[in-house]
Amino acid sequence: METIVLRTFDTTFSASILLTRLQAEGIQGYLRDDYNIGASPLLSNASGGVKLEIDVRDAERAIVLMEEFQEDYLRLAICPVCRHTEFTHVTNLLEPNIVVKILSKMFGKKAPLNIKSTYKCGHCNYESETLPSNFVGQNEDTITDDRTD
């Protein structure tokens, strides 16, 4: 069986969630480097993270499923400011800082991409690097205000 790395993760927990969701849809796969990172999380960057590998023949379907999972997840997040559920995932390409530019020129290398990923409420424009922890269907007594003032 020829496999590909579908996605990499910083934690075994996140990788396991996606693997379980894919398996529920009939796509078999496994995690690589999960034991190393589980034993020593500081190794995550050095080893390239936990890798979710699947059969190359399932890749196209798995990508579509991952996008559906992400959309479902975004639909359930409640904005801590306006209480609406209209989040979108926004990816912005940032300009490299001056030090990176200078070093890139000195060594003749292209500056690495600097990508910032955020979640934005389509109703009030609240923006955060992580999704709020409040979701539709959650008991109202447990909902907290995620804003940092």
N, C-alpha and C positions, 0 to 999 in steps of 0.2 A: 504494500500500500504506500503510495506516494503522499506525503503530508506537506502542508504549508502552515506557517505561523499566521493564524487569523488575526491575532491581536496580542499585545503585551500589556502587562499590568504591573503596578507597583506592589500590590498585595495578593496573596493567595486567596483571600476572602473574595475579592472582586472577581478574580478569574474563575473561582468555583461557582459563583452565581451565574455567570454567563454560560459556563460549560453545562451546568444543570439545565438551564433554559433551552440550550441547543439540543441536549440529549432528550428532553421532553418532546421536542419536535422531530426526533428520529435521526439527528446528526450526531455521530459518535466522534469523540475526540479525547484528548488527554492534556494534562498540564506538564510542562517541562520546567525544571529549576524551581519548582514550588517548595520542595523540601529544603533546599539551600536557603531560600529567602525566608521560609517559615522559621528556620533555626536562627538565622541572622539577617534581619531586615535591612541592615546596612549594606548587604551585598546586592541589593536590588539594582542599583545603578551600575555597579561593576559588572554584573552578569547580564544586563539588558532586561531585567524584570522577569516575571513569570510569563511563560509563553503558552498560549492556547493554540494547540495544533489540531488540525482536522484533515480528513481526506481531501485531496485537491479536487475531487469530483463534487464535493459538497460545498465548495467555497462560494459559488455564486448565490446559492440558496441561503447559506449562513449569513452572508453580508446583508441580504434583504431582511432576514429575520432580525439581525442586530439593529437595523434601522427601525424596524417595527417596535422592537423592545424599547429603544430610545424614545420614540414618539409616545408610546404608552406611558413611559416614566414621566416625560415632560407634561403630559396631560393631567397627571395626578398631583403635581406640585402646586401648593398654594402660596401665592405671593404674601410675604409678611407685611407689606405696606397696604395693598389694596384688596387683598383676599381673593383675587381672581386666579384662574388657572390657565394662563396664556403664555407660558414660558417657551422660549426658543433657545437653541444652542448657537452661540455666536463665536466664530473663530476669527481672530484678527492677526495679521502679520505685522509684527512690530519692527521698527528700524533697529539694527544692531547698535549697541552703544559705542562710543568713540574708541575705547580701549580695544574692543573686538575688531573694529575696522582697521586700526593701526596694526595690530598683530597679524591680521589677515593679509594686509598689504606687504608687511615685512617678510612673511613666510610664503607668499605667493599662493595662498589658499583662499577659497571663497568663504566668506563669513557664513557661519551656520544660521539657519532660519530660527527666528525668535517668534514663537507663536503663543498668543495669549487666548485662552479659551474661557468664555464666560457664559452665564445664563441670564437672559433678559426677559422681563415681564413685558408682554406686548400691550398691556393696558396702561401701566403707570411708568414704564421704562426703568423700574428698579433693576439693578444689575449686580450680580454676585459671581465669584469664581466657583462657587459650589451651589447646587440646588438647595433650596430651603428644606429643612427637615420635616415640614408639615405637609401632609398629603390628604387628599380627598378620602373620606372613609375613616380617618383617624378620629378617635374619641376627642371631642372638643376640650375635655379637661386636660388632655396631654399636650395640646397645641401651645407652642411657645413663640415668643417674638424673636426672630433670628437677626433682627437689625442690630448693628453695632453702632452706637451713637458716639 
